């Protein structure tokens, strides 16, 4: 963030007090900084004016405020010095900064300097609240010495602009001292439009005012209200009419009219009528109501602000997550996230700003992907990866992450811009296709090798033809089972299958009756609470697969326990067996871990279980049974509360 950033504000309150630097303190170097020429030119001093920095007198009632201001001035190319009101004549300065408490103390010495030098010695009054009200409330003797009023807490761009403007005015005032005509030139050449309006009519307008309103023939005698947009006219006239002598209003937004288009401006108004005042030649002398109006054309600034608002609105409403980090801060923390980032991560701005995005990682995040991201950031290079992230509710998602460095004018990386897209659905589809591809290529090829091998043995008259035929038949049956699994796979891949309300306890009773009839050796225990869930047809296949897997792979008489409970908004189905458990390679399916060519399961069954459950927004997990066996737990969202006594219950 630079000093010119409108977000960069400096507050005087709440900071520790430090000893103020006095006018004769050591360490106040008279040597100009490396950018002295630029600083002097911007401040309004001649570069030949002693080759010095602008000296700013600080006279604040709180020492901590005074030291903080002195430090800021030092850092920005000025020469701060503490001003003691009792010894003000002993200190030379180009501008004095005071507060409400010290203004009265410096009034007389400042006026004495005015009378001696006949040039402006700017006084900036720091005050909380509305600056216009403050200035209007000041007694006339005090208001007479105030050049400008700056509201606190201070904002760096405003203070810097006011200082430079006041110092520039001082130079011109000093150079033009003793000549009212030369003062007119000062007003004439200021880039702001300046008007003097007496009883509603323009008595003077500088060149900038004529350019602003396109009045090459002059504006003298014209009603000022004529050039104000109709929507603002009454408000401006009311402001002028209500202004008391010596009062001012600083920077209100007003639209002017020039031919057929509107010019947005910032308007400052000050009551300047004084019977004893003598104005420069060409301006005149007035009694009655006279106001000075200064207008700044802000159309370019407004266009830039509108453009920035458009950019921000586009970022806020984007359908991808957008984030910005600042590598110059410790830990490269997030400094901005948009609404979509909050939605897909499940975290609010308050939770994430100031933290490095690594908090999105989980135990399942691929460390190689993390290393690639870290290397790209350290090298200041763009990168695009797919990474597994987690939400606060424990769910995980796949993030298509694109990171782009943003360089400053010096070529150094100032920020990193990140785009996040939730590609979990795409990842699931790709994973399903990868599993099907593995099964069709690996399992189908193996079974066909069995068929062709035994067929060759038969053709060669080798071995027992009956045994070869039996092996071929077994392979054919296995292919049929594979075909049936592929059919179920295709069913599970359907995204348009309608979801229906299903009584899960009733579904389980029917499935357990079928198991008991087809496998009499199986011992079943069930305890089922009523639960209504959603299903697209795949849920029944998933439960069948878990039961079939427990029976098929049992190494002793199978015994299976089935419990169904309602836990909050979830139905929790627990299926426990006494078999040998599920190998780690097969559990990849239940955990959603990607397969590799050397680390994969043998079939589609458990993948179907996971897909069927996740398609209805459920979760599936595996645990070892005690003392042996496996426990498969399905957690499914319920869609309706049922009475606990609803049938069926269990057997």
HURA-V292154 format. One line per field, one symbol per residue. phi: phi as a letter, one per 20 degrees, with the letter a starting at -180 (. if undefined). A space follows every 50 residues. Layout:
# HURA-V292154
phi=???
This chain:
# HURA-V292154
phi=.efeffeedddefndfecffeefdffnefefffgeggffffffnefgefm lcefededcdfdfffffffffffgfdnddfbfdegfcffedebebcdccf fefffegffffffgffelcfdfcdeebfnfffffffefggffffeeebdc fdffdgffffffffffffffgffffdgncffffffgffeffefccdcdln dfdbbffffffgemdfencgnfffffeeggfdfffffffffeeegnebcd ldeceedcldcedfcdddccfcfafefdefgndocccneccdcdcdfdff ffffffffffgfffffefecfcbcddffefnlefdbbeffffffemcegf fdfndffffffcfeffffffffffffffemdfbcbdceccdfenfdbede dcccfdeefenefdbcdddccedgfffffffffffffffffeffffffff fffffffffememeffffffffffffffffffffffffgfffffeeffec fcffffgfgffffffffecffeedccbdefbdcdbdnffffffgffffff ffefdbgfccdccccdcmeceddcddcdeendggfffgffemffecgdbb febdgfffgffffffdmdccbcbfedeboccddddcfedafdfgefeedr b
